[in-house]
């Protein structure tokens, strides 16, 4: 038997097929091969067409089915991981009313800040565990205020993963975790926040039916099965935002465990059993995939919008003659600390860790006589690691003490410089695993469909492939560089 995992990112859509018996991938593919387009019709806006997610999903799935030669009758479950905080609006016919406002869009900050003031700091932080900020609920408020003709036609709102599940099953459903990511969930009352809905002027009718994260949430329709080359017996049995799902992929489920990613954005995600929050909402707390009323599991999320995208920008504009491996090799010719060159990676929208400020990326201390392309490449990776350190110090206030970081061996964690710098500056051991969000979603779906009897069984084959320990000889230079970086922030 097999389980599919769909990972709906903002850069690409990845599909993996998991062999339930061996716990290994029977095939995987992603589309598009270049980064998916993000439309910015106005500065600080970021939109994507949900139809593009669906089209790329079909292409990737077709490659997986062709490569694996697995009989579709043996594919029993589907799990969905998705870019968090996006907004998809559909009408009563299921038609998308406007492009999705995605996670790195900054237009709704004002509405979130106004709601924070109107509802009160104590209420928002103790009930929602966050400021409404720039999250999904505030994006919907932006639509209400600026596109009233669209708002009036809305039948249901969805997160990106909810929309993909809708295309698969023809039913609009969501999860508590998804609602908490959108800042719709009241953790004290264990329900949709009436106060937030009333303040924003939303009817509860726009919220889809709530299903458990690990459960049979729907069955493929005849039309979806035919379009995808699957069968109607296949069920959707798991969905989660990309960062809770990444933690699941790394078997990070219990208090004190920490996961990290370094894709377009960078994330550190720690699990807690305490309803704690950052008073300034610079790091955010959501329901984790295994959260329940009786046994709380909260994910504390640090997000840095500008991480891998900085490395990508440098490749396109500074090192177009090099691939990423060559960039890393060149950067390693420079000693830790980059001879005083500092780079701040905050060039991809408003940064929550900076209280929703959008300062832009900057370069400081550039000396034309000593600094080279190699210095730029190293300082960029150090700056990304420094931004992680800055946020992880904030996470300490919520009870997340990071001693071991688990990550997939992918994206920024393929870089020896980045992962060693992160280990050195934080004093953390880094454990790397051969997994990703699509495989994690496939495991979650197999458990949700009863193909695995427990999460322990689902992750029993997860293998650690590399361990990075802090290197004492680098720490002094990096600490001095970090202190300068922080002082000039």
Secondary structure, 3 states (H helix, E strand, C coil): CEEEEEEECCCCEEEEEEECCCCCEEEEEEECCCCCCCECCCCCCCEECHHHHHHHHHHHHHHHHHHHCCCHHHEEEEEEEECCCCEEEECCCCCECCCEECCCCCCCHHHHHHHHHHHCHHHHHHHHCCCCCCCHHHHHHHHHHHCHHHHCCCCEEECHHHHHHHHHHCCCEEEHHHHHHCCCEECCCCEECHHHHHHHCCCHHHECEEECCEEEEEECCHHHHHHHCCCCCCEEEEEEEHHHHHHHHCCCCCCCCEEEEECCCEEEEEEECCCCCCCCCCCEEEECCCCCCCCCCEEEEEEECCCHHHHHHHHHHCCCCCCHHHHHHHHCCCCCCHHHCEEECCCCCCEHHHCCECCCCEEECCCCCCCCHHHHHHHHHHHHHHHHHHHHHHHHHHCCCCCEEEEECCHHHHCHHHHHHHHHHHCCEEEEECCCHHHHHHHHHHHHCCCCCCHHHHCCCCCEEEEECCCHHHHHHHHHHHHHHHHCC
